[in-house]
Amino acid sequence: MRIKDISKENRPRERFLKAGASGLSDAELLAVILRTGTRDENVIDMSNRLISKYGLDKLSDLSLKELQEIKGIGPAKAMQIKALFEFNKRHAISKREEKPIKCARDVYDYALPLLSGKDKEHFMILHLDAKNKVIKDEIISIGTLNASLVHPREVFKSAIKESANAIVLVHNHPSGDAEPSKVDEDVTNRLNETGKLLKIKIVDHVIIGKDNYYSFKENQKLN
């Protein structure tokens, strides 16, 4: 069915104008973004197919190359989809930057948009001011966490440069399991001892899993 064969009041753009963005389904919103379908499939059917098969989470994680491997998705549509999710991610980050970090859940909410979908471990520092607001977030290393990759010199040089009152350590587990390894514990203890010497407090070390997190502070492994 062509888009012209759908009654005007049921087309995504017309429904958007009448009901507003909140009145549209995920597939209809995607159809508004993509604008057109192909000769064989209108944009509504295409959007329904994408949402039904992948869902928002998986769709947002697909690379440009992976998107272009989907039937009907060329470079332009792949870029539209990636731009949509990147814009949403940046908006989420800007909102979180306004909130102070009060607990591990706040760290999780802040870091998840940054680390979600990464296929390698990323070790990140959140630099905090006196009110526990994030001054800056910074990736220190990429790759399997170990003492050689995450050296105290690099961690605290960054904290001193940013005049951080305290820092939060964050890294992801691409496996989705947030439980810490022995190496995670060793690195945390080493950095914590260095922080005490430099009088820069490590508020917490939070490991980001798929739909969960592990807090060293909440589990009384950081003091």
C-alpha positions as CSV (number, residue, x, y, z in Angstrom):
1,M,0.0,0.0,0.0
2,R,1.3,3.4,-0.9
3,I,1.2,6.3,1.6
4,K,-1.2,8.1,-0.8
5,D,-3.6,5.2,-0.4
6,I,-3.8,5.8,3.4
7,S,-6.5,8.2,4.5
8,K,-5.0,11.6,5.1
9,E,-6.1,11.7,8.8
10,N,-4.2,8.5,9.4
11,R,-0.9,9.6,8.0
12,P,1.9,10.2,10.5
13,R,2.4,13.9,9.8
14,E,-1.2,14.7,9.8
15,R,-1.7,12.8,13.1
16,F,1.3,14.6,14.5
17,L,-0.3,18.0,13.7
18,K,-3.6,16.9,15.3
19,A,-2.5,14.8,18.3
20,G,1.0,16.1,19.0
21,A,4.1,14.0,19.3
22,S,2.9,12.2,22.5
23,G,-0.1,10.9,20.6
24,L,1.9,9.0,18.1
25,S,3.3,5.4,18.5
26,D,7.0,4.7,18.3
27,A,6.6,3.5,14.7
28,E,4.7,6.7,13.7
29,L,7.3,8.9,15.2
30,L,10.0,7.1,13.3
31,A,7.9,7.4,10.1
32,V,7.9,11.2,10.6
33,I,11.7,11.2,10.9
34,L,12.3,8.9,7.9
35,R,9.6,10.7,5.8
36,T,9.5,8.3,2.9
37,G,9.5,4.5,2.3
38,T,10.5,2.6,-0.8
39,R,8.7,1.6,-4.0
40,D,7.8,-1.7,-2.3
41,E,7.0,-0.5,1.2
42,N,5.5,2.7,2.5
43,V,7.2,4.5,5.4
44,I,4.6,3.4,8.0
45,D,5.1,-0.3,7.2
46,M,8.8,0.2,7.1
47,S,8.8,1.9,10.5
48,N,6.5,-0.8,12.0
49,R,8.8,-3.5,10.7
50,L,11.9,-1.8,12.3
51,I,10.3,-1.3,15.7
52,S,8.7,-4.7,15.7
53,K,12.0,-6.5,14.9
54,Y,14.5,-4.4,16.9
55,G,12.7,-2.3,19.4
56,L,14.1,1.1,20.4
57,D,17.0,-0.2,22.4
58,K,18.5,-2.5,19.8
59,L,17.7,-0.1,17.0
60,S,19.7,2.6,18.8
61,D,22.7,0.3,19.2
62,L,23.0,-0.6,15.5
63,S,25.9,0.9,13.6
64,L,25.6,2.8,10.3
65,K,26.8,-0.3,8.5
66,E,24.4,-2.6,10.3
67,L,21.5,-0.2,9.6
68,Q,22.3,-0.2,5.9
69,E,22.2,-4.0,5.9
70,I,18.4,-3.8,6.6
71,K,16.1,-3.9,3.6
72,G,15.1,-0.5,2.5
73,I,17.6,1.4,4.6
74,G,20.2,3.3,2.6
75,P,22.9,5.7,3.8
76,A,20.5,8.6,4.2
77,K,18.0,6.8,6.3
78,A,20.7,5.1,8.4
79,M,22.1,8.6,9.2
80,Q,18.6,9.9,10.1
81,I,18.2,7.0,12.6
82,K,21.7,7.5,14.1
83,A,21.2,11.3,14.3
84,L,17.8,10.8,16.0
85,F,19.3,8.6,18.8
86,E,22.4,10.7,19.2
87,F,20.3,13.8,19.6
88,N,18.2,12.0,22.2
89,K,21.4,10.8,24.0
90,R,22.8,14.4,24.1
91,H,19.6,15.7,25.5
92,A,19.6,13.1,28.2
93,I,23.2,13.9,29.1
94,S,22.5,17.7,29.3
95,K,19.6,17.1,31.7
96,R,21.7,14.8,34.0
97,E,24.5,17.4,34.1
98,E,22.1,19.7,36.1
99,K,21.6,17.1,38.8
100,P,24.0,16.5,41.7
101,I,25.3,12.9,42.1
102,K,23.8,11.7,45.4
103,C,23.9,7.9,45.0
104,A,24.9,5.1,42.7
105,R,21.6,5.3,40.9
106,D,22.4,8.8,39.9
107,V,25.8,7.6,38.5
108,Y,24.0,4.9,36.6
109,D,21.5,7.3,35.1
110,Y,24.2,9.7,34.1
111,A,26.6,7.1,32.6
112,L,24.2,4.8,30.9
113,P,23.6,7.0,27.8
114,L,27.4,7.3,27.4
115,L,28.3,3.7,27.9
116,S,25.3,1.8,26.6
117,G,26.0,-0.4,23.6
118,K,29.8,-0.3,23.9
119,D,31.5,-3.6,23.0
120,K,34.6,-2.8,24.9
121,E,35.1,-1.8,28.5
122,H,35.4,2.0,28.9
123,F,36.8,3.4,32.2
124,M,35.4,6.8,32.9
125,I,35.8,9.5,35.6
126,L,33.1,11.9,36.7
127,H,34.7,15.0,38.2
128,L,32.5,16.5,40.9
129,D,32.4,20.0,42.3
130,A,31.7,20.9,46.0
131,K,28.0,20.4,45.4
132,N,28.5,16.9,43.8
133,K,27.6,18.2,40.3
134,V,29.5,16.9,37.4
135,I,32.1,19.3,36.1
136,K,33.3,17.0,33.4
137,D,33.2,13.3,32.4
138,E,36.3,11.8,30.9
139,I,37.2,8.4,29.4
140,I,40.5,7.3,30.8
141,S,40.9,4.0,29.0
142,I,39.3,1.6,26.6
143,G,39.8,-2.1,26.9
144,T,39.8,-4.8,29.5
145,L,40.3,-3.2,32.9
146,N,43.7,-3.8,34.4
147,A,46.3,-1.9,36.5
148,S,48.4,-0.9,33.5
149,L,45.5,0.7,31.6
150,V,44.1,2.6,34.6
151,H,47.2,4.1,36.2
152,P,46.6,6.4,39.3
153,R,48.8,9.1,37.6
154,E,46.3,9.4,34.7
155,V,43.3,9.3,36.9
156,F,44.4,12.0,39.4
157,K,46.2,14.2,36.9
158,S,42.9,14.7,35.3
159,A,41.1,15.3,38.6
160,I,43.7,17.9,39.6
161,K,43.5,19.6,36.2
162,E,39.7,19.9,36.6
163,S,40.0,21.1,40.2
164,A,37.6,18.4,41.2
165,N,36.4,18.2,44.8
166,A,35.8,14.5,44.4
167,I,35.6,11.9,41.7
168,V,33.4,8.9,40.8
169,L,34.9,5.9,38.9
170,V,32.7,4.3,36.3
171,H,33.2,1.5,33.9
172,N,30.9,-0.8,31.8
173,H,30.8,-4.6,31.5
174,P,29.8,-5.3,27.9
175,S,28.7,-8.8,29.0
176,G,25.9,-7.2,30.8
177,D,26.9,-8.7,34.2
178,A,27.7,-5.9,36.6
179,E,29.4,-8.0,39.2
180,P,33.0,-6.9,39.9
181,S,36.0,-9.1,39.0
182,K,39.1,-9.5,41.2
183,V,40.9,-7.1,38.9
184,D,38.0,-4.5,39.3
185,E,38.5,-4.8,43.1
186,D,42.3,-4.5,42.9
187,V,42.1,-1.4,40.7
188,T,39.5,0.2,42.9
189,N,41.5,-0.3,46.1
190,R,44.7,1.0,44.4
191,L,43.0,4.2,43.2
192,N,41.2,4.7,46.6
193,E,44.5,4.5,48.5
194,T,46.1,7.0,46.1
195,G,43.1,9.3,46.4
196,K,43.5,9.3,50.2
197,L,47.2,10.4,49.9
198,L,46.2,13.2,47.5
199,K,43.1,14.2,49.5
200,I,40.8,13.6,46.5
201,K,37.9,11.6,47.6
202,I,36.6,8.7,45.5
203,V,32.9,8.8,46.1
204,D,32.1,5.5,44.5
205,H,33.1,3.1,41.7
206,V,30.0,2.0,39.8
207,I,30.0,-0.8,37.2
208,I,27.4,-0.5,34.5
209,G,25.7,-3.7,33.3
210,K,22.9,-4.2,30.8
211,D,20.0,-3.3,33.0
212,N,21.7,-3.1,36.4
213,Y,24.7,-1.7,38.2
214,Y,27.1,-2.6,41.0
215,S,28.2,0.0,43.5
216,F,31.4,-0.5,45.5
217,K,30.1,2.0,48.1
218,E,26.7,0.4,48.5
219,N,28.4,-3.0,48.9
220,Q,30.7,-1.5,51.5
221,K,33.9,-2.2,49.5
222,L,34.9,1.5,49.4
223,N,35.7,3.5,52.5
